[in-house]
Amino acid sequence: MGVKSQISITKRTVDAAHPADKRYHIWDCELRGFGLRIEPSGIKTFVTKYRVGGGGRNAPQRIQTVGRFGTLTAEEARRKAKVILGSVAAGADPAGDLAARRREMTMAALIDFYETHGCVVQRGMRIGEPMKPLTKAYTLARLRHHVLPLLGNRRAKGVSSGDIERFAADVQAGKTAKNEKVGPRKRIIVKGGPGAARKVVRDLSAVFSFAKRSEIVERNPVENAAVRKTDGQKTRFLTLEEVGRLGSALDELEQDGTNVKAINIARLWALTGCRRNEIAGLKWDEVDFENGLLVLEDSKTGRSMRPLGTAALTLLQQIERTEDSDFVFPADTGEGHFQGTKTPWARAIKKAELPGVTPHTLRHTIGSTAISTGEAMALTGAILGHSNPRSTVIYAHIQHEPSRKAANRVSKKIAAALSPKAAATGPLTIEDQKLLQTLKSRLAKGDTSARKLGEAIMALVDQSAATQATSDAV
């Protein structure tokens, strides 16, 4: 068992145990074999350690989970550990018996086990952290609606890569699709098709990876299955002309009496590129007006800072605060944030003749507008709050001021398209003219194409200067 511990595992001990770079254990000095495991993510789990049959150094060593701290107190875990270690003294092998039972698990039982112990982030900066509640709910719903009808009675250990291929084909063909009424104004709608198949296959891969780590299965059959696991890259974004049609549609709906909260949420989707609920569930304390930032405490990728353009800040400043709510867009009745965007959004895209466009399309629109405007990839990533590891590393070294200026430049284009009448159409600034002159002088040294481009830029500079002179004369 190693060097005898001098620590007694109590609530104070558990609270004082901080995560390190690697997993480590604290062993109790009073109850031999009772310990606390601390993961790098901060998760703390009570465990027991023993050798099979009370044997010596050559006997197999087992570590059995007692329970997670939070679900169990230190004293409750100690009592459970005494029972486990007492059975070991009587010749039992509880961890071995449990492993044997797990190896006989059906897929239905494995999914139940995964719900209790395995719904954590498996990669990235948040590895080991529990899934967000909504993510967990959607994941388990897909597993239960698609996997249980087709594979629920199969032994998890016996599922092959071929079984996964047939499963994916059946989901894609709609064999698990249904539309059932389960209560007053409540239905369960399960869709099949390629998208549903890809999503549930990814979920199933995560389940088998967890089962492999838990020694329930020896391999992950999804890894070698000839099935598509990734979604097609979404390239749909709005042109500025389409943004203009959307802006006009939103204006008309507001004049017709549509809930202004839904309208302003849609406008902020367009102006910020934020995800749907990052705006719908926005709180006032997440809006930093002084620095022009959104400081999102609980985004999809955790805490995230997003620079805001002037148009978005102006819109937020015009929204009246509700005294008894922390939300920018509080619910009309009850607590929580406003959730009535679905119908107004459907009316807006129908009126704007933009079929298939979703709020997430506006996120792509901000990104494409930023790149086409000439913004650097790093600044574009800052605007969107990318979770890509390389984008995250770059974002961590960006000062907020340049990223906020980038957001302002991009959102000006979107704002002008949303509301052309409110857009400023004045002459070029002196700084803009200097920039054009510099470009012209540099391009003049290049090839024929560069010289032609330089001539075009020079013509634009001359036109701007003439406009400025006329303006000054007036």
DAVENWO-V752939 format. One record per residue. SS is DSSP state (H for helix, E for strand, C for the rest). BURIAL is + if it has 24 or more other C-alpha atoms within 12 Angstrom, else -. Layout:
BEGIN
ss=(SS | SS)
burial=(BURIAL | BURIAL)
END
This chain:
BEGIN
ss=(C | C | C | C | C | C | E | C | C | C | H | H | H | H | H | H | C | C | C | C | C | C | C | E | E | E | E | E | C | C | C | C | C | E | E | E | E | E | C | C | C | C | C | E | E | E | E | E | E | E | E | H | H | H | C | C | C | C | C | C | E | E | E | E | E | E | E | E | E | C | C | E | C | H | H | H | H | H | H | H | H | H | H | H | H | H | H | H | H | C | C | C | C | H | H | H | H | H | H | H | H | H | H | C | C | E | H | H | H | H | H | H | H | H | H | H | H | C | C | E | C | C | C | C | C | C | C | C | C | E | C | C | H | H | H | H | H | H | H | H | H | H | H | H | H | H | H | H | H | H | H | C | C | C | E | H | H | H | C | C | H | H | H | H | H | H | H | H | H | H | H | H | C | C | C | C | C | E | E | E | E | E | E | C | C | E | E | E | E | E | C | C | C | H | H | H | H | H | H | H | H | H | H | H | H | H | H | H | H | H | H | H | H | C | C | C | C | C | C | C | C | C | C | C | C | C | C | C | C | C | C | C | C | C | C | C | C | C | C | H | H | H | H | H | H | H | H | H | H | H | H | H | H | H | H | C | C | C | C | H | H | H | H | H | H | H | H | H | H | H | H | H | C | C | C | H | H | H | H | H | C | C | E | H | H | H | E | E | C | C | C | C | E | E | E | E | E | E | E | C | C | E | E | E | E | E | E | C | C | H | H | H | H | H | H | H | H | H | C | C | C | C | C | C | C | C | E | C | C | E | C | C | C | C | C | C | E | C | C | C | H | H | H | H | H | H | H | H | H | H | H | C | C | C | C | C | C | C | H | H | H | H | H | H | H | H | H | H | H | H | H | H | H | C | C | C | H | H | H | H | H | H | H | H | C | C | C | C | H | H | H | H | H | H | H | H | C | C | C | H | H | H | H | H | H | H | H | H | H | H | H | H | H | H | H | H | H | H | C | H | H | H | C | C | C | C | C | C | C | H | H | H | H | H | H | H | H | H | H | H | H | H | H | C | C | C | C | H | H | H | H | H | H | H | H | H | H | H | H | H | H | H | H | H | H | H | H | H | H | H | H | H | H | C)
burial=(- | - | - | - | - | - | - | - | + | + | - | - | - | + | - | - | + | - | - | - | - | - | - | - | + | + | + | + | - | - | + | + | + | + | + | + | + | + | + | - | + | + | + | + | + | + | + | + | + | + | + | + | + | - | - | - | - | - | - | - | - | + | + | + | + | + | + | + | + | - | - | + | + | + | + | - | + | + | - | + | + | + | - | + | + | + | - | + | - | - | - | - | + | + | + | + | - | - | - | - | - | + | + | + | + | + | + | + | + | + | + | - | - | + | + | - | + | + | + | + | + | - | - | - | - | - | - | + | + | + | + | - | - | - | - | - | - | - | + | + | + | + | + | + | + | + | + | + | - | + | + | - | - | - | + | + | + | + | + | + | + | - | + | + | + | + | + | + | + | + | + | + | - | - | - | + | + | - | - | - | - | - | - | - | - | - | - | - | - | + | + | + | - | + | - | + | + | + | + | + | + | + | + | + | + | + | + | + | + | + | + | + | - | + | + | + | + | - | + | + | + | + | - | - | + | - | + | + | + | - | - | - | - | - | - | - | + | + | + | + | - | + | + | + | + | + | + | + | + | + | + | - | + | - | - | - | - | - | + | + | + | + | + | + | + | + | + | + | + | + | + | + | + | + | + | + | + | + | + | + | + | + | + | + | - | + | + | + | - | - | - | + | + | + | + | + | - | - | + | + | + | + | - | + | + | + | + | + | + | + | + | + | + | - | + | + | - | - | - | - | - | - | - | - | - | - | + | + | + | + | + | - | - | - | - | - | + | + | + | + | + | - | - | + | + | + | + | + | + | - | - | + | - | + | - | - | + | + | + | + | + | + | + | + | + | + | + | + | + | + | - | - | + | - | + | + | + | + | + | + | + | + | + | + | + | + | + | - | - | - | - | + | - | - | + | - | - | + | - | + | - | + | + | + | + | + | + | + | + | + | + | + | + | + | + | + | + | + | + | - | - | - | - | - | - | - | - | - | - | - | - | - | + | - | - | + | + | - | + | + | - | - | - | - | - | - | - | - | - | - | - | - | - | + | - | - | + | + | - | - | + | - | - | + | - | - | - | - | - | - | - | - | - | -)
END
